[in-house]
């Protein structure tokens, strides 16, 4: 199950890639986005990443909200860049255009980073991602802890929605959330539910032998030709975007 909910069940070749290859490629995209200065290359990278995100099934509700917040926040970024670089010796229109140029570069960098990470989140099973860290000699305990956290986050979000729906049926109103006491009908049931889940998980791990060191996570999958080809192509594209002036 991908980390983002509400995605298409259609599997692509990106879903089958080993997570470490996608993580290394996303890291290269982040570095290239900060080093790149050519607006056309930045825009091309954003378009390519957007097409890739659409190809794998979209960003889900959380991803759409994140992208929407980035787009809606652009006028504020333009205003900040325009005022911070304001030059009284230039016309006001020129200052506004300079702010538009610098804020546009900043927005393209931010979008490239967000889209690259959304592609990873949309195509990677959290359990597979945690297990892949074994390939970097990470301890089994650390991988198991990461896997547990990644699994509990969507469970906690779903439980919180169910509790909120139940409390709203009992007359709870969202406008009361500014009161500290209004969080008790939501926080206490969520805490109790998570404690029950944590106890069940601890018992399950103990029965499987994790507490005694008998059991451990499966080793990470070996890289095949497609992982090396994908990472090589990603690094080449990022090098072009970062160093072409």
C-alpha positions as CSV (number, residue, x, y, z in Angstrom):
1,X,0.0,0.0,0.0
2,X,1.6,3.4,-1.0
3,X,2.2,5.9,1.7
4,X,-0.5,8.3,0.2
5,X,-4.0,7.1,0.5
6,X,-6.6,7.5,-2.3
7,X,-4.2,6.6,-5.1
8,X,-4.8,4.4,-8.1
9,X,-4.2,0.7,-7.7
10,X,-2.5,0.7,-11.1
11,X,1.1,-0.6,-10.8
12,X,3.9,1.0,-12.9
13,X,7.5,0.2,-13.3
14,X,8.3,2.9,-10.7
15,X,6.4,0.9,-8.1
16,X,8.6,-2.0,-8.8
17,X,11.9,-0.1,-8.3
18,X,13.9,-0.7,-5.2
19,X,13.2,2.2,-2.8
20,X,16.9,3.1,-2.3
21,X,17.2,3.9,-6.1
22,X,14.2,6.3,-5.9
23,X,15.5,7.9,-2.7
24,X,18.9,8.5,-4.3
25,X,17.3,10.0,-7.4
26,X,15.1,12.3,-5.3
27,X,18.2,13.5,-3.3
28,X,19.9,14.3,-6.6
29,X,16.8,16.3,-7.7
30,X,16.9,18.3,-4.5
31,X,20.6,19.1,-5.0
32,X,20.1,20.0,-8.7
33,X,17.1,22.2,-7.9
34,X,19.2,24.3,-5.5
35,X,22.1,24.5,-7.9
36,X,20.2,25.2,-11.1
37,X,19.9,28.7,-12.4
38,X,18.4,28.3,-15.8
39,X,14.6,28.9,-15.6
40,X,13.8,26.8,-18.7
41,X,15.6,23.8,-17.3
42,X,13.9,24.2,-14.0
43,X,10.5,24.5,-15.7
44,X,11.2,21.5,-17.8
45,X,12.1,19.4,-14.8
46,X,8.9,20.5,-13.0
47,X,6.8,19.5,-16.1
48,X,8.6,16.2,-16.3
49,X,8.1,15.4,-12.6
50,X,4.4,16.5,-12.9
51,X,3.9,14.1,-15.8
52,X,5.6,11.4,-13.8
53,X,3.3,12.0,-10.8
54,X,0.3,11.8,-13.0
55,X,1.6,8.6,-14.6
56,X,1.9,6.8,-11.3
57,X,-1.6,7.7,-10.3
58,X,-1.6,11.2,-8.9
59,X,-0.7,12.7,-5.5
60,X,-3.8,11.8,-3.5
61,X,-5.7,14.2,-1.3
62,X,-2.8,15.1,0.9
63,X,-0.5,15.7,-2.1
64,X,-3.1,17.9,-3.8
65,X,-3.5,20.0,-0.7
66,X,0.3,20.4,-0.4
67,X,0.6,21.4,-4.1
68,X,-2.4,23.8,-3.7
69,X,-0.8,25.4,-0.6
70,X,2.4,25.9,-2.6
71,X,0.6,27.5,-5.5
72,X,-1.6,29.7,-3.3
73,X,1.5,30.9,-1.4
74,X,3.3,32.1,-4.5
75,X,1.9,35.7,-4.3
76,X,3.4,36.0,-0.8
77,X,6.7,34.7,-2.1
78,X,6.7,37.2,-5.0
79,X,6.0,40.1,-2.5
80,X,8.8,39.0,-0.2
81,X,11.3,38.7,-3.0
82,X,10.3,42.0,-4.6
83,X,10.5,44.0,-1.4
84,X,13.7,42.3,-0.2
85,X,15.5,43.3,-3.5
86,X,13.9,46.6,-3.9
87,X,16.2,49.2,-5.5
88,X,15.0,52.8,-5.3
89,X,17.2,53.8,-8.3
90,X,15.1,51.5,-10.6
91,X,11.5,52.0,-11.7
92,X,8.8,50.2,-9.6
93,X,7.9,48.1,-12.6
94,X,11.5,46.9,-13.0
95,X,11.6,46.0,-9.3
96,X,8.3,44.1,-9.6
97,X,9.7,42.2,-12.6
98,X,12.9,41.3,-10.8
99,X,10.8,40.0,-7.9
100,X,8.7,38.0,-10.3
101,X,11.9,36.4,-11.8
102,X,13.5,35.5,-8.5
103,X,10.3,34.3,-6.9
104,X,9.6,32.2,-10.0
105,X,12.9,30.5,-9.7
106,X,12.2,29.8,-6.0
107,X,8.8,28.5,-6.8
108,X,10.1,26.1,-9.5
109,X,12.8,24.8,-7.1
110,X,10.2,24.2,-4.5
111,X,7.8,22.5,-6.9
112,X,10.6,20.2,-8.2
113,X,11.4,19.1,-4.6
114,X,7.8,18.5,-3.7
115,X,7.0,16.6,-6.9
116,X,10.1,14.4,-6.6
117,X,9.2,13.4,-3.0
118,X,5.5,12.9,-3.9
119,X,6.5,10.4,-6.6
120,X,8.5,8.4,-4.0
121,X,5.6,8.5,-1.5
122,X,3.0,7.5,-4.1
123,X,5.0,4.5,-5.4
124,X,6.6,3.1,-2.3
125,X,5.2,0.7,0.3
126,X,6.4,1.9,3.7
127,X,7.2,-1.6,4.7
128,X,9.3,-2.1,1.6
129,X,11.0,1.3,2.2
130,X,11.9,0.3,5.8
131,X,13.2,-3.1,4.8
132,X,15.3,-1.5,2.0
133,X,17.4,0.3,4.6
134,X,18.8,-3.1,5.5
135,X,20.8,-2.7,2.3
136,X,22.6,0.2,3.9
137,X,23.5,-1.9,6.9
138,X,20.9,-0.2,9.1
139,X,20.1,-2.2,12.3
140,X,17.0,-4.3,12.3
141,X,15.7,-2.4,15.3
142,X,15.9,0.9,13.5
143,X,14.2,-0.5,10.4
144,X,11.4,-2.0,12.5
145,X,10.9,1.3,14.4
146,X,10.6,3.2,11.1
147,X,8.2,0.6,9.7
148,X,6.1,0.9,12.8
149,X,6.0,4.7,12.6
150,X,5.1,4.7,8.9
151,X,2.3,2.2,9.6
152,X,0.9,4.0,12.6
153,X,0.6,7.4,11.0
154,X,-2.2,6.5,8.5
155,X,-3.8,4.3,11.2
156,X,-3.8,7.2,13.6
157,X,-5.2,9.6,11.0
158,X,-8.0,7.2,10.1
159,X,-8.8,6.6,13.8
160,X,-8.9,10.4,14.4
161,X,-11.4,10.8,11.5
162,X,-13.7,8.1,12.9
163,X,-13.5,9.6,16.4
164,X,-14.3,13.1,15.0
165,X,-17.3,11.7,13.1
166,X,-18.6,10.0,16.2
167,X,-18.2,13.1,18.3
168,X,-19.9,15.2,15.7
169,X,-22.9,12.9,15.8
170,X,-23.0,13.6,19.6
171,X,-23.2,17.3,19.0
172,X,-19.5,18.2,18.9
173,X,-18.7,21.3,16.8
174,X,-15.4,22.1,15.1
175,X,-15.6,25.8,16.0
176,X,-15.1,24.9,19.6
177,X,-11.6,23.5,18.9
178,X,-10.0,26.9,20.0
179,X,-10.9,25.9,23.5
180,X,-8.3,23.6,25.1
181,X,-11.0,21.5,26.9
182,X,-12.6,20.8,23.5
183,X,-9.7,18.6,22.5
184,X,-10.3,16.1,25.3
185,X,-13.2,14.3,23.6
186,X,-10.9,13.8,20.6
187,X,-7.5,13.3,22.2
188,X,-8.4,10.8,25.0
189,X,-10.2,8.3,22.7
190,X,-7.4,8.5,20.2
191,X,-4.8,8.0,22.9
192,X,-6.6,4.9,24.2
193,X,-7.1,3.4,20.7
194,X,-3.4,3.9,19.9
195,X,-2.4,2.3,23.2
196,X,-4.5,-0.7,22.4
197,X,-2.8,-1.0,19.0
198,X,0.6,-0.6,20.5
199,X,-0.1,-3.4,23.0
200,X,-1.3,-5.7,20.2
201,X,1.7,-4.9,18.1
202,X,4.1,-5.6,21.0
203,X,2.5,-8.9,21.7
204,X,2.6,-9.8,18.0
205,X,6.3,-9.0,17.8
206,X,7.1,-11.0,20.9
207,X,5.2,-14.0,19.6
208,X,7.3,-13.8,16.4
209,X,10.5,-13.8,18.3
210,X,11.6,-10.2,17.8
211,X,11.9,-9.5,21.6
212,X,14.3,-12.5,22.0
213,X,16.4,-11.7,18.9
214,X,15.2,-14.9,17.2
215,X,13.5,-13.2,14.3
216,X,14.7,-10.3,12.1
217,X,13.6,-8.4,9.1
218,X,14.1,-9.9,5.6
219,X,17.2,-8.6,3.8
220,X,16.8,-5.8,1.2
221,X,16.2,-6.7,-2.4
222,X,19.2,-6.8,-4.7
223,X,19.6,-4.1,-7.3
224,X,19.0,-5.1,-10.9
225,X,19.8,-3.5,-14.2
226,X,16.6,-1.3,-14.0
227,X,17.7,0.3,-10.7
228,X,21.2,1.1,-12.0
229,X,19.7,2.4,-15.3
230,X,17.1,4.6,-13.5
231,X,19.6,6.1,-11.1
232,X,22.2,6.7,-13.9
233,X,19.6,8.5,-16.0
234,X,18.4,10.5,-13.1
235,X,21.9,11.6,-12.1
236,X,22.7,12.6,-15.7
237,X,19.5,14.7,-16.0
238,X,20.2,16.3,-12.6
239,X,23.8,17.1,-13.7
240,X,22.5,18.8,-16.8
241,X,20.0,20.8,-14.8
242,X,22.6,21.9,-12.2
243,X,25.6,22.8,-14.3
244,X,24.2,24.2,-17.6
245,X,24.2,27.9,-17.5
